[in-house]
């Protein structure tokens, strides 16, 4: 059953069928070939997988991020980041990392952050003397903080499918997200010492920092309200998403006054299409996951992993590398939805804290977004920089090493993830 499922799934992928439909068609093939399974399974599980109250938070957070970005938020955050770290050697590269860290607290989407900050900072870096490949890479990898720093759409997906507290997953991603930022800024500091990256810097101004902070303050308050409300027990993740939309509408219409009704209509349609794409993947993957469970996939996976190594720290290292490779062949949403239920059971078998294991797995899945050939974030960065993906392949591994080290570090040192959630 499992071999047929994965075999047909890979076949449809090789034929160019989208991932969502590949999972659905592969599930249909197994249902038709397996006498013990009913075709009704396809309908009940597909709609049952989408019928989840926590998953309702996804369209609201997507819409809130779209509204805040359209309201001029990105430029205000870039201005604040420029005032804080623009004076450091290689300032614009550091600004890119910090701006993505700040944007991560608003959108929760790596792709949205990469496109928003990249459209401003990649052309600016190229004009200032950075190589286009470097500008595209630092922007793409910095956007990785989007799904890690709360609020995060991926944490909502993982928590709802694995039965883990979304609020604790949110707060558990804070330290790992900051570690990603610090590791990338350290890498930038090393690279800009080379003559090829010698670019001018700006003077530091405390007054400019204060002015920029006031300008971006309304945007920076939103993640505090959302995460604080969830952790304080005042609202569920779905209710927090609704609050985020209401807050972003207030800021866009009455504070920044840059949002129009025509723009809101277009943003709502865009958010609906993005949400529909995610929910379609969730629905078909629910059927796929049910068949994997019936075929005892997690038991076979554990048997295979322990045949290689018996130590849990080695097993989790293999899982991290495997997820990064799987993520390089399909988009990160599909990877998460397909494998989260089985991974959560594996984590429980290994004795890991569910919040700790969840954050480690989310980051591992997101590594696939910067690993060719799919590399969603790299394609966004390259398209803005107007260079082919082949122009940055050689340097991808230089930027990938710090993120992989952070992933392994948080896997081996659980308090980096669990300390903050334990306080709540």
Buried (B, 14 or more C-beta within 10 A) or exposed (E): BBEBBBEBBEBBBEEEBBBBEBBBBBBBBBBEEBEEBEEEBBEEBBEBBBEBEBBBBBBBBBBBBBBBBBBBBBBBBBBBBBBBBBBBBBBBBBBBBBBBBBBBBBBBBBBBBBBBBBEBBBBBBBEBEBBBBBBBBBBBBBBBBBBBBBBBBBBBBBBBBBEBBBBBBBBBBBBBBBBBBBBBBEBBBEBBEEEEBEBEBBEBEEEBBEBBBEBBEBBBBBBEBBBBBBBEEEBBBBBBBBBBBEBBBBBBBEBBEBBEEEBBEEBBEBBEEBBEBBBBBBBBBBBBBBBBBBBBBBBEBBEEBBEEEEEBEEBBBEBBBBBBEBBBBBBBBBBBBBBBBBBBBBBBBBEBBBBBBBBBBBBBBBBBBBBEEBBBBBBBBBBBBEBEBEBBBEBBEEBBEBBBEBBBBBBEEBEBBBBBBEEE
